[in-house]
């Protein structure tokens, strides 16, 4: 082992070579030289690893078959010594928990005495027997095992194995093996190990690697303890210890170490623990984003996601405090809280029987003492937390994930998209950096690779679409509702004013695809995000009319808006379409008015204005009655929000109709529709002449729109004629 990788690796090269050379390929490298004097049963106890066949039912069956064949090894020796001490043999040959309590106590007392002995050989034999039996034990068999007595001894032997070079490696390996098996069989025993200082000993073995097989088994043990005691492992320095020499291990152990790091960060980290034990390791986590293994990468991305989610949850605005319209802090805070709650729910369900031993939860801060959190404060925290190499590595992963066909890359890509979305949403500097590194072309390649444009996307592709579109929404300015309409967030908008080429690249890559994606997808969430993004592009480009005109074909846009306004999938989607119509007519009146009228936008706006006006009046009367009847109760936020959106939708529809479409009711734009109505009526009188006139209209340069054919009654007249 090179000195660059391990501080303690250079201190005992002879010991390490001895343990490595004797181990079979693919298994833990046990110190075979000292084990030769033992029986074959003891040798198997010292060489098994957490992933070995002894942990599987098939491996246990083969092990029992070997014992029944005559070579009982340490198992038979243990039973003989138990009989010599006057203890009753347990029924069935298993020594743990199957006899009476006095019998069990007498069985453990010889082991306990030898483990406390200063004779290294007695300690080694006792550890061998204990490791052998624990490898074949179960949860029921360990009920009567005196954990509080044995675990402190095992921790002490692991940290102070003695001075003899010949037995030191074996004692450390067997003690660590026993601790691993105990935690694996009974996870709550992790708290006993923590209480007796076992974490500091385990972390020291990783920071000063003397035996590679002991270090590998230590990684597995810390991984198990992290599932039950993540914060305690962090406080003991487990995150730094398990990641410092990650590339020193074989790939399977690296995966365990990365997963252990992710488990440590699954709970909300207290601020003092984060500053002392997590923040110094973030540069290492940034470098590990360049790892070549997909499983390790996924775990490292989980680490970053949980760190960022914890930061957002810590900066979340109190629920009791009224938030101003347009606040950005809540965009991802709710999702971060849901992620953290979902990951903790599985642990809480398994702890019903151990309520007295549970570690007390960290109390949430009092609402009255928590100050209002601004976006600038959260942005500063994220920038201070993330090294400069994080964004570059994430974008590199994004590009590699697009070109890679590896199935494991999909989960990594999903995590990368989420992390980039959060960072760019809250930090203008991060958003500017990813735009400078050509995020637009990467996003376009991802959308084209999903093959959703022009086809029907599956549920899996819809989830990927939402993440990609969410990244685009995070880079763009947020749309803030006002009393009369909407506006873009000024701070992010300043970035695009300063760098107009950013908006050009985003608009060229996304605007033509948004309409196609919305029409092709059957997922309402995807459709809603597409409409919101289209509104954002329209608001951002209102100062540059030529940009929108270049990417939005008038006929295509008019047909798209008309179909949504006529069907009205939701209040928010309808409001967004009305706002898009208003802005396009304000800045491109001559280009879009004719197509908006002929495609049916005018007809839909008229219907919305008339119908919503009646609904709002009746809703106001009902709301007054309900408020008078329940004066003591506050109205729900959902109903209040829906009512505000409906009123705003009515105001925008009436404004669009009176300002832009009032003169169109008798203008030339409706001449084709009026002539189509005349043709429909003429079918009952002179069908031949009606067909001649209809053919002339269809062959004309302007043509006839689908809305005109349907609304004029020509389609019904043709059906009756045929």
C-alpha positions, 0 to 999 in steps of 0.5 A: 500500500502506498504512503499516499493512500494511507497514513498507517499503511506504511507502518506495517507492510509485512503484516499486510502482505502476510494477510493479503497473500494468504487470502483467496481471490474475491474473499476477505484476506484473513491472516492464514498463517496464524490460523493454520494451528486451529481447526478448519471450523475456526479457519472458516470463522476467520475468513468469512466476509459479510457477503460470503456464502455463510450468510446465505441459506445455501451456505449455512446448509453446506456448513451444517453438512460439514459439521454433521460429517464428523469434523465439527471443528470449534463447534464440537470443541465448544460443546465439549468444554461446556460439558466439562464446565458443568453446563447443559448442552443446548437441544439441537446443538446450538449454544445460544438462547435455546436452553435455560437462562442458567444454562446460557449463562454458564455457556458464556462464562468460559468465553468471557473468562478467556476474552478477559485473559491476558493469554493471547492464545486463549483470547484467540481461541475464544474469539474463534469460537464466538465468531463461529457461533455468531455466523450461524446464529439468528435473532431468536438465538441471540436473545439471551446473549449478554450483549452489554458484557461481550460488546465492550470486550470486543471493542477493547480487543479491536482497539487494543489487540495486544503486542504480539505481531503473530496474533494481532491481525487475527484478534482484530479481524475476529473481534470485528467479525463478531461485532459485524455479525451481532449488528447484522443479526440484531441492528439495535445493538448498534447503540450498544457499540456506540455507547461503549466507544466502538465508533471511534475505534472503527474510524481509527481503523479506517484512518490508519489502515494496518490490515486490509481485511480488517479495514474492509470488514470495518467498512461493512460494520459502519454501513450497518451502524449508519442505518440505525445511528447516522448522526452518531456516526457523523459525530464520530467522524465516520464520514471522513474516515470512510471516504478518505481512502475510498479508492484504496479498496476493491470496488465492492467495498467502495460501493459499501463505503459510498452507501454508508456515506449516503446513510449517514446523511439521511437524517437532518444534520444538526448545524454544529455537526454539519460544520464540524464533520460534513462541510470539511468532507464536501471537497472529497464528495466533489472529487468523487463525482468523477468516479467511474462506477455507476453504483458509487456515483449514485450513492455520492449523488445521494449524499449531495442531494441529502446535504442540499435538501437538509440545507433547504429544510434548515432555511425553510420559512415558518408556515405560520408566517405569511409569505409574500407573493412571489417568494422563491424559497418554497419552490423546492423546500416542500420537496426537500421536506417530503424527501427527508420525511419519507426516508425517516419513515421506514426507520420509525416504523421499525422502532415501535418495540424499542421506544425507550431506547430510541435516541431522542429526536432533534426538536424543531426550532421554535417558530417564534424564534426563527427569522424570515429566511430570504433567498439571498441567505439560502443562495449564500449558504449553497455557494459556500457549501458547494465547491467550484468543481461541483457544477463542472462535475455534475455537467460532465455527468449529465453529458456522459449520461446522455451518451451512455447506454448503461442502465445504472446511469438513469438513476445517476442522471435523475439525481444530477438533474435534481441537484442542478435544478436546486442549485440553479434555482436559488443561486444566480451565480450557479445559473450563470455558470451552467448557462456559460457551460452550454446547458442548453445543448445538453438539455436539448439532446436529452429531450431528443433522446427521450423520443417523446416529441411526436410520440406517446411517452410512458410513465418513466419518460414522463418522470424524466421529462419533468426533471429536465423541464424542471431544470429549465424552469430553475434556470429561467426567471420565476413568474410572479403573479400580480394583481393585474397579471404576471411579471418575471423575477427581476434579479434573474431577469438581470442576468439575461439582460446582461447576457442576451445570448443566454436567452437566445440559446435557451429560446432556440433550444426549447421554445419550438419543442415545448409545443410539440412536447405538450401536444404529444404527452398525455401527462397533465403535469408535463403539459402544465410545466410546458405551458408555464415555461412557454409563458416564461419565455414570452415574458422574458422575450417581450423586450425583444419581439424578434426573438419570439417571432423567430421561434413561434410560428403564428399558425402553430401557436394560435392553433395550440392556444385555441385547443387549450382555451376551448378545452380548459384543462385547468384554471392555471393552464387557462390563465397562462394561455390567456396571459400568453395571448395578451402578451403576444398581441401587445408586441406582435399584433399584426402577426398574430391577430388574424391567426388568433381569430381564425383558429378560434382564440377569439371564440374561446376568450368570449366564452371564458369571459361570459361564463366566468363572469356568471360563476364569479358573481355566484361564487361571491354570493356563496362566499359571503354566506359561508363567511357569515355562517362560519365567522370564527373559522378561517377559509382554507388556503386552497379555496382562497387560491382557486378563487383568486385565480378564477377572478384573475382569469376573468379579468385577463379574458375581459381585458384581452377581449376588450383591448384586442378582439373588440374590433375583430368581431366585424372585421375582415378576420371573420369574413371566412367564418361568415361565408362558411356559415352561409355555405352551411345554410345553402346545402339545404337549398342548392347543394351543388352551388354550396359545394362549388363555393366550399371548393373555392374557399378550400383552394384559396391561398388563405385556406380554411381552418379546422375551427372555421369548418367546425364552428360554421356548421359545414361539417354537419351539413356535409355529413347530412348531404353524404 
